[in-house]
Amino acid sequence: MADENNKKSELLPHLIAWEVTRSCNLNCKHCRAAAQCRIYKNELSTEQCFAVLDNVAGFARPIIILTGGEPMLRDDIYDIARHGHELGLRMVMAPCGMLIDDAAIGRMHESGIQCISISLDGATAESHDSFRGTSGAFASAMTAIEVARKNHMPFQINTTITRHNISEVEKIMRLSEQLGAITFNPFLLVPTGRGVELADQELSPQQYEQTLHWLNQQRGNIKIQMRVTCAPHYQRIIRQHPVEGATEAAGSKPAAHPASAKGAGPHPHGSHDAFRAGCMGGKSFAFISHVGKVQICGFLENEAGDLMENGLDFETIWNNSPLFQAVRDVDHYRGKCGYCEYRRLCGGCRARAFALTGDYLESEPFCVYEPQAKPKKPG
């Protein structure tokens, strides 16, 4: 591994997703956490959350996504948001939508939350509620969107793409435009949590590639931002097939050559050059679990560090975790991901590699691209 990995990392986190609670009032089929509507033990206290934010703000200024479960089930969620905001961190939230009303949006504004995300996994109540496992989920999401729009809270639409809804993706995208979303954010299913039970709903590698090509083509037709997540090889595709008329917000200004890009992934809440590459996990993105476990993302549960055991010191984990160092060293990935000419732009999905091979450094199993570069010699 490169010597610089032993020194203090020059990489800074640009985005941290924080599962402030695992408790949830939905029962989504694809939930990475298999969250339930119950009390989970050993979740970080208000004071511990403040300490983590203090530590993060001491060395970086990432966007903090307060997520769950349902983050609004925490009584202190607005105190946590306000503390981060006062530290100069950009605080955003990923609620489920069922608890959003005028008063909630008002408290979000007061506490400094700048954007929320709402999930639509179907263009109709029938398809969305079926996927979300809760009758009335679609109606609640639409009400939440209307309340957010009325109260001038920017929102984005998240959509997890599976065989269940692949035929509806264009309708959901157009609906996102009509509803006034600032961003349409399609996710490609990663088979973890309850998602493991959706193996028959996962797109095949060929369908995966076709879907990413289709999304790329839409960049010239969509009027709002589009961020494609958990699909790192999308960054290869947008460079292989530039789209005339695509807006900068939709990622139309990729680096001229794959080796020249230094970013690390799509950005679900705004624009930043660092988010115009593939897998961000451990490079510019990290995930904090409800009990303080730090991971490269929410879909790879391998632990990079434990905040409860190291004095709530996120910075030390970010700089020194062997797991983070390993995923940053893309030249030592195994198989074709280790020598592909797009490895620094894409990197493959480490969580998907682990889920299907047991090795998070293995090749992305859902990539059909054959690199032009030659394979590395053994040893």
C-alpha positions, 0 to 999 in steps of 0.5 A, a space after each residue: 500500500 502506498 506510503 502516504 496511506 500511513 500519513 495523515 490523510 489529505 482526503 477530507 469527508 465531504 458527506 457523512 450520512 448519520 443514522 441517528 436512530 434505527 427506529 422507523 415507522 415503515 417496513 421497506 422491502 429494501 431497507 439496508 438496516 431491516 429497521 423496525 418501529 421499536 426502541 434500539 439500545 445504545 444509540 448515541 445520546 444528545 451530548 454524544 452527538 454534539 461531541 461527534 459534530 464538534 470533532 468533525 467540524 474541527 477538521 472538515 466541513 462536510 454535509 451531514 445527512 441526518 438519516 435513519 430509520 426515521 430521524 424525526 423519531 428522535 426527540 432531540 433531532 432539531 437540537 442535533 441539527 441546530 448544533 451542527 448548523 452553528 458549527 458551520 456544517 451543512 445539515 440536511 435530513 432524510 425523513 420517511 415523510 409520514 411525520 412531516 407537517 407545517 410545524 415540522 418544516 418550521 422546526 427544520 428551518 429554525 434548526 438550520 436544516 437546508 434540504 430534505 429527501 423524500 423517497 418515491 419508489 413507484 409512480 402510483 400508490 399501489 407500486 410505492 406502498 407495495 415496495 415500502 411495505 406500508 399502506 398510505 406511504 405514497 399519500 404521506 410522501 405526496 403530502 410531505 412534498 406539498 408541505 415542503 414546497 409550500 414552506 420553501 424547504 428544498 427537497 429531492 426525490 430518491 428512487 431505488 431502482 429494481 425490477 419492481 419499478 424499472 418500468 416506472 422510472 421515467 414516470 417517477 423522474 417526470 413526477 419529480 420535475 412536476 412536484 418541484 424537486 431540486 434533484 432526482 436521485 435514483 439508487 441502484 439496489 445493493 443487496 444488504 439488509 432486507 434487500 438480500 430478500 429482493 435477489 429476484 428483484 435485482 437488475 441483472 448486470 446487463 439490465 444494470 448497464 442498460 439502465 445507466 445508459 438510459 439515465 445518461 441519455 436523460 441528462 439532456 432531457 431533465 430540467 432538474 439535477 440528477 444524481 445517480 447513486 450506488 452505481 459507480 460505473 455510471 461515471 464511466 458511461 457519461 464519459 464514454 457517451 457525452 450527452 449534448 445539452 446536459 446541464 452542469 448540475 446533471 454532471 455534464 462536465 466530466 474530466 477529459 480523461 478518466 485518470 484525471 478525475 479526483 472526485 469520489 461520487 454523486 452528491 445527493 444534496 447539492 453540487 460539488 466537484 468532489 462528487 463527480 466520480 464513482 464510489 465515494 465510500 471511505 474517500 469523501 463519504 462515510 457512514 455512522 451507524 445508530 450505535 456509533 460504528 463508522 463504515 465506508 457506507 451504509 451498505 457495507 457493515 464492515 467496521 472502520 472504527 467505533 466512536 463509542 470506544 475511541 472517545 467519539 473521535 471521528 477524525 482519527 478513524 477517518 485518517 487512520 482506519 485500515 479499512 478506509 486506507 484499503 478502499 482508497 488504494 484502488 490500484 490494489 483492488 482485485 480483478 479487473 477493478 484493480 487495473 481498469 482505466 476507469 478505476 479512479 473515476 469508478 472504483 466499483 461498489 465495494 458493498 456489492 462486491 462484498 455481498 456477492 463475493 465476501 471480499 470488498 476489494 474484489 471486482 464489481 460483480 455487476 460491471 460488464 465493461 472489459 478494461 482496455 488496460 492489461 491485467 496486473 501480473 500476479 505478485 
